[in-house]
Amino acid sequence: MMENIINTVNDWVWSTPLVVLCLAAGLYFSFGTRFVQVRRFGEMARLLFSTDKSQKTGITSFQAFAMALSGRVGTGNIVGVATAIGYGGPGAIVWMWIIAFLGAGSAFAEATLAQIFKENHKGEYRGGPAYYIEKGLKAKWLAVVFAACAVLACGVLLPPVQANGIAESFANTLSINPAWIGLVVALLIGVVIIGGVKRIANVAQIVAPFMAIIYILLAIVILIVHASEVPAVFHNMIQSAFGMNEVFGGILGSTIAWGVKRGIYSNEAGQGTAPIVAAAAKVSHPVKQGLVQAFSVYVDTLLVCTATAVMILACQTYNVYDANGGLLFGSTVAQLGDEPNVLYTSAAISTLLGAKIGGLVVSTALFFFAFTTIMAYYYYAETNLVYLFGKGRKEQTLIWILRVLLIIAVFYGSINNAGLIWKVGDIGVGTMAWINIIAILLLSMIPFKALRSYEKQKKAGRDPEFDPDELNIKNADFWKK
């Protein structure tokens, strides 16, 4: 009964209109900014290490980038890529690229809005969709709905997805009881999140970039070993993406839908979570953090997700299923079970390192990716909880309740079915995406104005500074001189 309800709600949330909305928003912001994600690419990387030292509070641009990358680089990059291939075929990865490229435009817009409408709350910068929906759209009720969804999704629904990926991977590799794995992860998460945003940022800025680099280097080695297969892999991906492959042509709708869905789940562009972290950074102009967050979308999807996908496809360690569960393509290299999972990736790595070491490498990578993602989820949930109750006396009590619920959710996810957990997480992501994308579209003139101001100052040879009055932007009180 419960599974049927979850499936029905998931189908409603992730219906075709949301897929179209995500693509349309990415196109709109890309054209509206004259493809700032291309024009300012070099500046994106440079701004990672730039911060406004005149602001005494907040976190650095790199810490904000690392925290956002922590949220983006998780099970979506390993298990999510396998799921996209398993149900959408090789072409789903191309649609993940497309939504990442276009989504960088949406990521720029939402992060810029988060900076413009942020607040200083008890010595910490807080912001995100709830704040810019209230101040920019003047729709308090919608801001409250988003904040409530974010607390529920990020504090309860999404952490189990990450924990399940960790537990399933270690259980398959080392035959450890998932309950023990869940207990260890839950305790470690508790130690980090109790330290607040500073501790989360400090852990994220070390772990997230390091693991991403190591994982990509490993993928490069595997691709060198299978170099002769790589051209055929990319040809197959592109053909499948547009229905030109004989085997996968019949599932073109699923190819697009799974590519977009897993792309958004992985890179979070438009979802409304990354701008929560973006608001915490100290910068002299909101556009600076907008560019940094656009860059993190590229790192997540075009590097880490692609590394996973090409390993799996080059090593042919994948199955593809149609809408009825029928097998369209079956791996002849490895036994992969009846549904897409982490075995697709570990089997690919095992072709180079052997089954035991390959599984352990994937499990370790997944642990760090998923662990840092859970940290980011906690910060998203806490910020929205502060938005809802930050002016009341019970704020700290509610934060502690949130911490306990998240720790329980992590343990719960470790010992339950992966398929159902993924669908519950998809509902949370989809609900937030619906609200946030509509909001940033309605507020689109504000980031466009900010970008024009930024580029005008850059052209004049100045380090851009933000003045909301000059641009006639109301309720940006943080930036008032």
NORJO-V127349 format. One record per residue. RES is the residue in one letter. SS is DSSP state (H for helix, E for strand, - for the rest). PHI is phi in radians with two decimals (NA if undefined). PSI is psi in whole degrees, -180 to 180 (NA if undefined). Layout:
BEGIN
RES/SS/PHI/PSI + RES/SS/PHI/PSI
END
This chain:
BEGIN
M/-/NA/-53 + M/H/-1.08/-40 + E/H/-1.12/-38 + N/H/-1.12/-40 + I/H/-1.12/-46 + I/H/-1.08/-42 + N/H/-1.09/-41 + T/H/-1.14/-47 + V/H/-1.10/-41 + N/H/-1.07/-41 + D/H/-1.14/-38 + W/H/-1.13/-50 + V/H/-1.11/-47 + W/-/-1.71/45 + S/-/-1.35/172 + T/H/-0.97/-38 + P/H/-0.98/-36 + L/H/-1.22/-40 + V/H/-1.05/-45 + V/H/-1.13/-42 + L/H/-1.07/-43 + C/H/-1.08/-46 + L/H/-1.16/-42 + A/H/-1.14/-41 + A/H/-1.11/-43 + G/H/-1.05/-43 + L/H/-1.09/-45 + Y/H/-1.06/-48 + F/H/-1.26/-30 + S/H/-1.16/-48 + F/H/-1.23/-38 + G/H/-1.13/-29 + T/-/-1.74/8 + R/-/0.96/46 + F/-/0.93/57 + V/H/-1.03/-27 + Q/H/-1.18/-14 + V/H/-1.79/-48 + R/H/-1.07/-36 + R/-/-1.90/26 + F/H/-1.03/-48 + G/H/-1.07/-38 + E/H/-1.18/-32 + M/H/-0.97/-49 + A/H/-1.16/-40 + R/H/-1.14/-38 + L/H/-1.24/-14 + L/-/-0.96/-34 + F/-/-1.90/19 + S/-/-1.90/140 + T/-/-2.64/157 + D/-/-1.56/101 + K/-/-1.26/-11 + S/-/-1.31/-20 + Q/-/-1.56/124 + K/-/-1.43/-23 + T/-/-1.90/179 + G/-/1.53/178 + I/E/-2.00/165 + T/-/-1.28/164 + S/H/-1.05/-39 + F/H/-1.18/-39 + Q/H/-1.11/-41 + A/H/-1.12/-40 + F/H/-1.08/-45 + A/H/-1.14/-40 + M/H/-1.16/-42 + A/H/-1.14/-40 + L/H/-1.12/-35 + S/H/-1.05/-42 + G/H/-1.21/-34 + R/H/-1.42/-42 + V/-/-1.56/103 + G/-/-2.64/-145 + T/H/-1.13/-22 + G/H/-1.05/-28 + N/H/-1.43/-19 + I/H/-2.03/-63 + V/H/-1.28/-42 + G/H/-1.09/-39 + V/H/-1.13/-42 + A/H/-1.06/-41 + T/H/-1.14/-43 + A/H/-1.06/-44 + I/H/-1.18/-43 + G/H/-1.08/-36 + Y/H/-1.88/-13 + G/H/-2.10/-7 + G/-/1.39/175 + P/-/-0.99/-31 + G/H/-1.16/-19 + A/H/-1.05/-30 + I/H/-1.16/-36 + V/H/-1.09/-39 + W/H/-1.24/-27 + M/H/-1.14/-39 + W/H/-1.10/-45 + I/H/-1.08/-46 + I/H/-1.21/-27 + A/H/-1.25/-45 + F/H/-1.09/-49 + L/H/-1.22/-37 + G/H/-1.12/-23 + A/H/-1.06/-32 + G/H/-1.17/-44 + S/H/-1.14/-40 + A/H/-1.10/-40 + F/H/-1.04/-47 + A/H/-1.13/-47 + E/H/-1.22/-35 + A/H/-1.21/-38 + T/H/-1.13/-43 + L/H/-1.08/-40 + A/H/-1.08/-40 + Q/H/-1.19/-42 + I/H/-1.08/-41 + F/-/-1.85/20 + K/-/-1.26/168 + E/E/-2.30/157 + N/E/-1.68/109 + H/E/-2.00/106 + K/-/0.94/43 + G/-/1.48/7 + E/E/-2.26/144 + Y/E/-1.42/130 + R/E/-2.21/142 + G/-/-3.03/-172 + G/-/2.31/-170 + P/H/-0.96/-43 + A/H/-1.02/-40 + Y/H/-1.24/-45 + Y/H/-1.37/-21 + I/H/-1.21/-43 + E/H/-1.19/-49 + K/H/-1.43/-37 + G/H/-1.49/-48 + L/-/-1.52/-16 + K/-/1.01/41 + A/-/-2.12/76 + K/H/-0.98/-41 + W/H/-1.07/-41 + L/H/-1.24/-35 + A/H/-1.08/-41 + V/H/-1.14/-41 + V/H/-1.08/-46 + F/H/-1.07/-48 + A/H/-1.03/-42 + A/H/-1.12/-43 + C/H/-1.09/-41 + A/H/-1.17/-42 + V/H/-1.09/-45 + L/H/-1.17/-48 + A/H/-1.19/-50 + C/H/-1.38/-29 + G/H/-1.53/-24 + V/H/-2.23/-47 + L/H/-1.43/-41 + L/-/-1.43/-38 + P/H/-0.96/-38 + P/H/-1.06/-31 + V/H/-1.07/-47 + Q/H/-1.16/-45 + A/H/-1.09/-37 + N/H/-1.11/-40 + G/H/-1.09/-42 + I/H/-1.10/-51 + A/H/-1.11/-44 + E/H/-1.10/-41 + S/H/-1.15/-48 + F/H/-1.19/-34 + A/H/-1.11/-42 + N/H/-1.24/-34 + T/H/-1.44/-47 + L/H/-2.00/4 + S/-/0.97/38 + I/-/-1.57/140 + N/-/-1.03/125 + P/H/-0.96/-29 + A/H/-1.10/-39 + W/H/-1.20/-40 + I/H/-1.09/-45 + G/H/-1.06/-39 + L/H/-1.13/-45 + V/H/-1.11/-47 + V/H/-1.09/-43 + A/H/-1.07/-42 + L/H/-1.16/-43 + L/H/-1.13/-41 + I/H/-1.07/-42 + G/H/-1.02/-42 + V/H/-1.08/-40 + V/H/-1.30/-50 + I/H/-1.22/-24 + I/-/-1.15/-25 + G/-/-1.35/-7 + G/H/1.40/-170 + V/H/-1.10/-37 + K/H/-1.11/-45 + R/H/-1.18/-41 + I/H/-1.03/-46 + A/H/-1.11/-41 + N/H/-1.14/-41 + V/H/-1.20/-44 + A/H/-1.10/-41 + Q/H/-1.20/-17 + I/H/-1.64/-51 + V/H/-1.30/-49 + A/H/-1.07/-53 + P/H/-1.13/-39 + F/H/-1.07/-49 + M/H/-1.18/-36 + A/H/-1.08/-43 + I/H/-1.13/-47 + I/H/-1.06/-43 + Y/H/-1.13/-43 + I/H/-1.15/-40 + L/H/-1.08/-41 + L/H/-1.09/-43 + A/H/-1.07/-40 + I/H/-1.08/-42 + V/H/-1.08/-45 + I/H/-1.12/-39 + L/H/-1.20/-33 + I/H/-1.11/-42 + V/H/-1.09/-37 + H/-/-1.83/33 + A/H/-0.98/-36 + S/H/-1.16/-22 + E/H/-1.52/-19 + V/H/-1.09/-46 + P/H/-1.01/-43 + A/H/-1.14/-34 + V/H/-1.08/-49 + F/H/-1.18/-36 + H/H/-1.10/-44 + N/H/-1.12/-42 + M/H/-1.08/-46 + I/H/-1.21/-43 + Q/H/-1.06/-46 + S/H/-1.14/-32 + A/H/-1.11/-26 + F/-/-2.11/23 + G/-/1.28/20 + M/-/-1.70/1 + N/-/-1.65/131 + E/-/-1.05/-39 + V/-/-1.28/-42 + F/-/-1.85/4 + G/H/-1.05/-31 + G/H/-1.31/-9 + I/H/-2.05/31 + L/H/-1.00/-41 + G/H/-1.03/-44 + S/H/-1.17/-35 + T/H/-1.02/-49 + I/H/-1.17/-48 + A/H/-1.09/-45 + W/H/-1.23/-35 + G/H/-1.12/-45 + V/H/-1.19/-45 + K/H/-1.08/-50 + R/H/-1.24/-30 + G/H/-1.10/-46 + I/H/-1.17/-41 + Y/H/-1.06/-38 + S/H/-1.37/-53 + N/H/-1.57/-13 + E/-/1.12/10 + A/-/-1.12/122 + G/-/1.52/-12 + Q/-/-1.24/-30 + G/-/1.76/4 + T/-/-1.61/-46 + A/H/-1.01/-38 + P/H/-1.10/-21 + I/H/-1.12/-41 + V/H/-1.28/-40 + A/H/-0.97/-36 + A/-/-1.15/-23 + A/-/-1.38/-12 + A/E/-1.42/149 + K/-/-1.74/110 + V/-/-2.36/160 + S/-/-1.47/-16 + H/-/-2.59/133 + P/H/-0.96/-33 + V/H/-1.07/-30 + K/H/-1.02/-45 + Q/H/-1.30/-28 + G/H/-1.06/-42 + L/H/-1.19/-40 + V/H/-1.08/-43 + Q/H/-1.24/-32 + A/H/-1.10/-38 + F/H/-1.13/-37 + S/H/-1.16/-26 + V/H/-1.12/-43 + Y/H/-1.07/-47 + V/H/-1.03/-44 + D/H/-1.12/-57 + T/H/-1.55/-49 + L/H/-1.27/-20 + L/H/-1.85/-65 + V/H/-1.23/-48 + C/H/-1.12/-41 + T/H/-1.13/-38 + A/H/-1.03/-46 + T/H/-1.10/-48 + A/H/-1.09/-46 + V/H/-1.21/-33 + M/H/-1.03/-50 + I/H/-1.08/-45 + L/H/-1.27/-39 + A/H/-1.16/-36 + C/H/-1.53/-5 + Q/-/0.96/41 + T/-/-1.79/60 + Y/-/-2.65/155 + N/-/-2.02/156 + V/E/-2.25/131 + Y/E/-2.01/148 + D/-/-1.52/-177 + A/-/-1.11/-23 + N/-/-1.68/6 + G/-/1.54/3 + G/-/-1.27/147 + L/E/-1.51/116 + L/E/-1.55/-36 + F/E/-2.52/130 + G/-/-2.11/135 + S/-/-1.12/136 + T/-/-1.76/1 + V/-/-1.68/-36 + A/-/-2.55/154 + Q/-/-1.47/120 + L/-/-2.07/8 + G/-/1.42/-170 + D/-/-1.72/-5 + E/-/-2.56/153 + P/-/-1.06/136 + N/-/-2.77/-169 + V/-/-1.10/-18 + L/H/-1.08/-28 + Y/H/-1.02/-45 + T/H/-1.32/-46 + S/H/-1.13/-35 + A/H/-1.15/-36 + A/H/-1.14/-47 + I/H/-1.16/-31 + S/H/-1.14/-24 + T/H/-1.11/-21 + L/H/-1.78/-42 + L/H/-1.86/-6 + G/-/1.62/157 + A/H/-1.07/-46 + K/H/-1.17/-51 + I/H/-1.22/-39 + G/H/-1.04/-45 + G/H/-1.11/-39 + L/H/-1.17/-38 + V/H/-1.09/-47 + V/H/-1.11/-42 + S/H/-1.07/-41 + T/H/-1.16/-46 + A/H/-1.06/-44 + L/H/-1.11/-38 + F/H/-1.03/-51 + F/H/-1.20/-42 + F/H/-1.06/-50 + A/H/-1.22/-37 + F/H/-1.08/-47 + T/H/-1.20/-30 + T/H/-1.15/-41 + I/H/-1.08/-38 + M/H/-1.02/-46 + A/H/-1.11/-42 + Y/H/-0.99/-42 + Y/H/-1.06/-44 + Y/H/-1.12/-40 + Y/H/-1.02/-47 + A/H/-1.15/-42 + E/H/-1.10/-44 + T/H/-1.05/-41 + N/H/-1.28/-30 + L/H/-1.15/-41 + V/H/-1.09/-40 + Y/H/-1.04/-43 + L/H/-1.27/-39 + F/H/-2.25/10 + G/-/-1.13/-20 + K/-/-1.64/5 + G/-/-1.85/172 + R/-/-1.33/-19 + K/-/-1.61/10 + E/H/-0.94/-53 + Q/H/-1.13/-38 + T/H/-1.08/-44 + L/H/-1.17/-35 + I/H/-1.09/-42 + W/H/-1.15/-37 + I/H/-1.10/-42 + L/H/-1.05/-45 + R/H/-1.03/-44 + V/H/-1.14/-44 + L/H/-1.10/-41 + L/H/-1.14/-42 + I/H/-1.09/-41 + I/H/-1.12/-42 + A/H/-1.07/-38 + V/H/-1.08/-46 + F/H/-1.14/-42 + Y/H/-1.03/-44 + G/H/-1.12/-27 + S/H/-1.22/-24 + I/-/-2.03/14 + N/-/-2.15/166 + N/-/-1.06/132 + A/H/-1.18/-41 + G/H/-1.03/-46 + L/H/-1.18/-40 + I/H/-1.10/-43 + W/H/-1.02/-43 + K/H/-1.17/-38 + V/H/-1.12/-43 + G/H/-1.11/-39 + D/H/-1.06/-37 + I/H/-1.10/-44 + G/H/-1.10/-46 + V/H/-1.09/-46 + G/H/-1.12/-41 + T/H/-1.09/-46 + M/H/-1.12/-40 + A/H/-1.11/-43 + W/H/-0.94/-53 + I/H/-1.16/-47 + N/H/-1.18/-44 + I/H/-1.12/-42 + I/H/-1.08/-41 + A/H/-1.12/-47 + I/H/-1.24/-27 + L/H/-1.17/-43 + L/H/-1.18/-27 + L/-/-1.74/12 + S/H/-1.04/-30 + M/H/-1.11/-26 + I/H/-1.22/-52 + P/H/-1.12/-30 + F/H/-1.11/-45 + K/H/-1.05/-46 + A/H/-1.07/-40 + L/H/-1.15/-42 + R/H/-1.09/-41 + S/H/-1.09/-44 + Y/H/-1.08/-48 + E/H/-1.23/-30 + K/H/-1.13/-43 + Q/H/-1.19/-38 + K/H/-1.09/-41 + K/H/-1.12/-30 + A/-/-1.45/2 + G/-/1.43/20 + R/-/-1.83/155 + D/-/-1.40/112 + P/-/-1.03/140 + E/-/-2.21/153 + F/-/-1.85/130 + D/-/-2.27/104 + P/-/-1.11/-32 + D/-/-1.13/-38 + E/-/-1.08/-31 + L/-/-1.74/4 + N/-/1.01/43 + I/-/-1.74/119 + K/-/-1.52/154 + N/-/1.17/16 + A/-/-1.59/60 + D/H/-1.11/-30 + F/H/-1.01/-35 + W/H/-1.59/1 + K/-/-1.11/135 + K/-/-1.17/NA
END
